[in-house]
Amino acid sequence: KEYFELAAQNNIQKAFVYLGHMHYFGNGVDKNCEKAIEYLELAAKQNNKKAINYKTVGMGFLLQVLFAIFIFKSNIFCCVCS
C-alpha cells in the first residue's frame, strides 16, 4: 500500500488504479468506496484505460462505479460497496 501511495503522490496513473481497486474491495486497506472512486477518477482523468473500462469483476464494476460517482456528485450519501 505504501508504495502505491508514494507512486500516486508522484502522479503515476497505475498507482491510482491499484489504490482504487484496493479500496473498492478492501484488499490490504479498509473498504472505502469514496476513496476508490477518488483514485479511479484521478486515473480516468489521465485517460487510463483500465480506470475508464475497469473490468476486474466485469462491466458490473464499471456500472457500479459510475452509479456511485453519480450518487456522490448528487450529494446523496450512498455507497455501492457494501
C-alpha atoms as an extended CHARMM CRD file, in Angstrom:
* protein
*
        82  EXT
         1         1  LYS       CA              0.0000000000        0.0000000000        0.0000000000  PROA      1               0.0000000000
         2         2  GLU       CA              2.7380000000        2.4500000000        0.9350000000  PROA      2               0.0000000000
         3         3  TYR       CA              4.4910000000        2.0610000000       -2.4130000000  PROA      3               0.0000000000
         4         4  PHE       CA              1.2740000000        2.6660000000       -4.3370000000  PROA      4               0.0000000000
         5         5  GLU       CA              0.5950000000        5.7810000000       -2.2450000000  PROA      5               0.0000000000
         6         6  LEU       CA              4.1220000000        7.0260000000       -2.9240000000  PROA      6               0.0000000000
         7         7  ALA       CA              3.6390000000        6.4100000000       -6.6440000000  PROA      7               0.0000000000
         8         8  ALA       CA              0.2640000000        8.1980000000       -6.5350000000  PROA      8               0.0000000000
         9         9  GLN       CA              1.9470000000       11.1990000000       -4.9090000000  PROA      9               0.0000000000
        10        10  ASN       CA              4.1820000000       11.2320000000       -7.9850000000  PROA      10              0.0000000000
        11        11  ASN       CA              1.0920000000       11.2100000000      -10.2220000000  PROA      11              0.0000000000
        12        12  ILE       CA              1.5940000000        7.6960000000      -11.6130000000  PROA      12              0.0000000000
        13        13  GLN       CA             -1.6570000000        6.5310000000      -13.2380000000  PROA      13              0.0000000000
        14        14  LYS       CA             -1.3160000000        2.8410000000      -12.4640000000  PROA      14              0.0000000000
        15        15  ALA       CA             -0.9790000000        3.6340000000       -8.7670000000  PROA      15              0.0000000000
        16        16  PHE       CA             -4.3510000000        5.3800000000       -8.8310000000  PROA      16              0.0000000000
        17        17  VAL       CA             -5.9420000000        2.3140000000      -10.4480000000  PROA      17              0.0000000000
        18        18  TYR       CA             -4.3960000000       -0.1130000000       -7.9540000000  PROA      18              0.0000000000
        19        19  LEU       CA             -5.3560000000        2.0740000000       -4.9930000000  PROA      19              0.0000000000
        20        20  GLY       CA             -8.8950000000        2.3790000000       -6.3530000000  PROA      20              0.0000000000
        21        21  HSD       CA             -9.1070000000       -1.3940000000       -6.6530000000  PROA      21              0.0000000000
        22        22  MET       CA             -7.6750000000       -1.9070000000       -3.1670000000  PROA      22              0.0000000000
        23        23  HSD       CA            -10.1310000000        0.4920000000       -1.5500000000  PROA      23              0.0000000000
        24        24  TYR       CA            -13.1270000000       -0.8100000000       -3.5050000000  PROA      24              0.0000000000
        25        25  PHE       CA            -12.5410000000       -4.4260000000       -2.4860000000  PROA      25              0.0000000000
        26        26  GLY       CA            -10.8050000000       -3.8130000000        0.8530000000  PROA      26              0.0000000000
        27        27  ASN       CA             -7.5790000000       -5.5340000000       -0.2270000000  PROA      27              0.0000000000
        28        28  GLY       CA             -4.8790000000       -4.5210000000        2.2470000000  PROA      28              0.0000000000
        29        29  VAL       CA             -6.9030000000       -1.4760000000        3.3590000000  PROA      29              0.0000000000
        30        30  ASP       CA            -10.2900000000       -0.7770000000        4.8720000000  PROA      30              0.0000000000
        31        31  LYS       CA            -13.0450000000       -0.8950000000        2.2660000000  PROA      31              0.0000000000
        32        32  ASN       CA            -13.7640000000        2.7230000000        1.2930000000  PROA      32              0.0000000000
        33        33  CYS       CA            -15.9780000000        3.4660000000       -1.6820000000  PROA      33              0.0000000000
        34        34  GLU       CA            -15.3120000000        7.2050000000       -1.6660000000  PROA      34              0.0000000000
        35        35  LYS       CA            -11.5220000000        6.7190000000       -1.8290000000  PROA      35              0.0000000000
        36        36  ALA       CA            -11.9230000000        4.0890000000       -4.5480000000  PROA      36              0.0000000000
        37        37  ILE       CA            -13.9270000000        6.5000000000       -6.6790000000  PROA      37              0.0000000000
        38        38  GLU       CA            -11.4790000000        9.3110000000       -5.9900000000  PROA      38              0.0000000000
        39        39  TYR       CA             -8.4810000000        7.2480000000       -7.1260000000  PROA      39              0.0000000000
        40        40  LEU       CA            -10.2390000000        5.8580000000      -10.2000000000  PROA      40              0.0000000000
        41        41  GLU       CA            -11.3640000000        9.3420000000      -11.2210000000  PROA      41              0.0000000000
        42        42  LEU       CA             -7.7680000000       10.6020000000      -10.9600000000  PROA      42              0.0000000000
        43        43  ALA       CA             -6.6030000000        7.7890000000      -13.2410000000  PROA      43              0.0000000000
        44        44  ALA       CA             -9.5050000000        8.2810000000      -15.6530000000  PROA      44              0.0000000000
        45        45  LYS       CA             -8.7110000000       12.0000000000      -15.9260000000  PROA      45              0.0000000000
        46        46  GLN       CA             -5.2860000000       10.9340000000      -17.2050000000  PROA      46              0.0000000000
        47        47  ASN       CA             -7.0240000000        8.7310000000      -19.7980000000  PROA      47              0.0000000000
        48        48  ASN       CA             -6.0220000000        5.4960000000      -18.1040000000  PROA      48              0.0000000000
        49        49  LYS       CA             -7.9670000000        2.8380000000      -19.9980000000  PROA      49              0.0000000000
        50        50  LYS       CA             -8.1380000000        0.4550000000      -17.0320000000  PROA      50              0.0000000000
        51        51  ALA       CA             -9.7690000000        3.1490000000      -14.9290000000  PROA      51              0.0000000000
        52        52  ILE       CA            -12.1730000000        4.0560000000      -17.7050000000  PROA      52              0.0000000000
        53        53  ASN       CA            -13.0450000000        0.4570000000      -18.6430000000  PROA      53              0.0000000000
        54        54  TYR       CA            -12.3300000000       -1.2520000000      -15.3530000000  PROA      54              0.0000000000
        55        55  LYS       CA            -13.2110000000       -4.9400000000      -15.7560000000  PROA      55              0.0000000000
        56        56  THR       CA            -11.8660000000       -6.6750000000      -12.6430000000  PROA      56              0.0000000000
        57        57  VAL       CA            -15.2840000000       -8.1530000000      -11.9230000000  PROA      57              0.0000000000
        58        58  GLY       CA            -16.8570000000       -7.4750000000      -15.2850000000  PROA      58              0.0000000000
        59        59  MET       CA            -18.7610000000       -4.4660000000      -16.5640000000  PROA      59              0.0000000000
        60        60  GLY       CA            -20.8690000000       -4.5700000000      -13.4180000000  PROA      60              0.0000000000
        61        61  PHE       CA            -17.9760000000       -2.9690000000      -11.5550000000  PROA      61              0.0000000000
        62        62  LEU       CA            -17.7620000000       -0.0770000000      -14.0220000000  PROA      62              0.0000000000
        63        63  LEU       CA            -21.5040000000        0.4740000000      -13.8090000000  PROA      63              0.0000000000
        64        64  GLN       CA            -21.3290000000        0.4360000000      -10.0090000000  PROA      64              0.0000000000
        65        65  VAL       CA            -18.5050000000        2.9750000000      -10.0190000000  PROA      65              0.0000000000
        66        66  LEU       CA            -20.3280000000        5.2430000000      -12.4660000000  PROA      66              0.0000000000
        67        67  PHE       CA            -23.5010000000        4.9750000000      -10.3990000000  PROA      67              0.0000000000
        68        68  ALA       CA            -21.5730000000        5.7230000000       -7.1970000000  PROA      68              0.0000000000
        69        69  ILE       CA            -19.9540000000        8.7720000000       -8.8450000000  PROA      69              0.0000000000
        70        70  PHE       CA            -23.4010000000        9.9890000000       -9.9240000000  PROA      70              0.0000000000
        71        71  ILE       CA            -24.8360000000        9.4910000000       -6.4340000000  PROA      71              0.0000000000
        72        72  PHE       CA            -21.7690000000       11.0340000000       -4.7810000000  PROA      72              0.0000000000
        73        73  LYS       CA            -21.8750000000       14.0980000000       -7.0410000000  PROA      73              0.0000000000
        74        74  SER       CA            -25.6220000000       14.4200000000       -6.4720000000  PROA      74              0.0000000000
        75        75  ASN       CA            -24.8960000000       14.9670000000       -2.7730000000  PROA      75              0.0000000000
        76        76  ILE       CA            -26.7780000000       11.8250000000       -1.8170000000  PROA      76              0.0000000000
        77        77  PHE       CA            -24.8080000000        9.6880000000        0.6110000000  PROA      77              0.0000000000
        78        78  CYS       CA            -24.7900000000        6.2170000000       -0.8410000000  PROA      78              0.0000000000
        79        79  CYS       CA            -22.1290000000        3.6230000000       -1.4350000000  PROA      79              0.0000000000
        80        80  VAL       CA            -22.4440000000        0.6200000000       -3.7160000000  PROA      80              0.0000000000
        81        81  CYS       CA            -19.5350000000       -1.0510000000       -1.9620000000  PROA      81              0.0000000000
        82        82  SER       CA            -21.4930000000       -2.5160000000        0.9270000000  PROA      82              0.0000000000
